[in-house]
Amino acid sequence: MNDTTNARTGTVTLLSAGPGDLDLLTLKAAKALARAGIVLLDDLVNPEIATLAPQARIIRVGKRGGCRSTPQAFIERLMVRYARKGHDVVRVKGGDALLFGRAGEELAALHRAGVPFEIVNGVSSAFAAAAGLGVSLTHRDHCQGVIFVTAHLRDHSEPDWPALAATRMTLAIYMGMSRIEGLCATLAQTLSRQTPAAVVQWAGSAQERRVMGTLGNIAALAQAAGLGSPAIILVGDAIGEAISLDSFDAHATTLPVLRRA
């Protein structure tokens, strides 16, 4: 009997799993999972997503800062290897695949190998954090935009925090919890220490927890609440809408319960 698996080159889908709530997956994502033969699953993704891929072999390729991780080059080889064997491969990445998920390296590897691919967008954790707080990141009364920035640079250097602060836009800071005290102190050299700020851990999931305060005290509030990675740090006047709308005390607000509409 012929092995039809090798008769074609499979495809690779870079699939955005969103912040954790499976209800936030797009229909396109669900369809891709349903037809998948191989699923490469990131560590921060809700593991229940595997139930949407009943035909697939699930391979866990976790990558966590400060923890033992699957090497990036190995993940890229797996994608190419299985696609060349004729499998439809779904590379599941938390949040939106194109935002701080090393998708650029994976796309380059697929280009070099001549493997066809598609990208399925999703909800990034910054948007889920804003939804949980009930704020617009681009509230027209407060700013003209939002900046997505990672505090975890490849060469271990720091972003230009003073330049970012000077834009007066909302800052959505990813991977910054290990250095939150220092980055807030640097931002406060340009912005007022009373600038509203929030930290949201596990945004958009059933485990979501958050604290709200000011640039001057948010690091201490987050530490006192025991918040850590994965978390989003939001800074800017627009974040103050969450505090004012709910009559929160900006100096000591902890919300462990996820609000739902």
Sequence and secondary structure as in RCSB ss.txt:
>XXXX:A:sequence
MNDTTNARTGTVTLLSAGPGDLDLLTLKAAKALARAGIVLLDDLVNPEIATLAPQARIIRVGKRGGCRSTPQAFI
ERLMVRYARKGHDVVRVKGGDALLFGRAGEELAALHRAGVPFEIVNGVSSAFAAAAGLGVSLTHRDHCQGVIFVT
AHLRDHSEPDWPALAATRMTLAIYMGMSRIEGLCATLAQTLSRQTPAAVVQWAGSAQERRVMGTLGNIAALAQAA
GLGSPAIILVGDAIGEAISLDSFDAHATTLPVLRRA
>XXXX:A:secstr
   GGGGS   EEEEE BTS GGGS HHHHHHHHH SEEEE TTS GGGGGG TT EEEE    TTS    HHHH
HHHHHHHHHTT  EEEEESB TTSSS HHHHHHHHHHHT  EEEE    HHHHHHHHHT  TT TTT S EEEEE
S  TTS    HHHHHHTTSEEEEES GGGHHHHHHHHTTTS TTSEEEEEESTTSTT EEEEEETTTHHHHHHHT
T  SSEEEEESGGGHHHHHHTT  TTSEEE S    
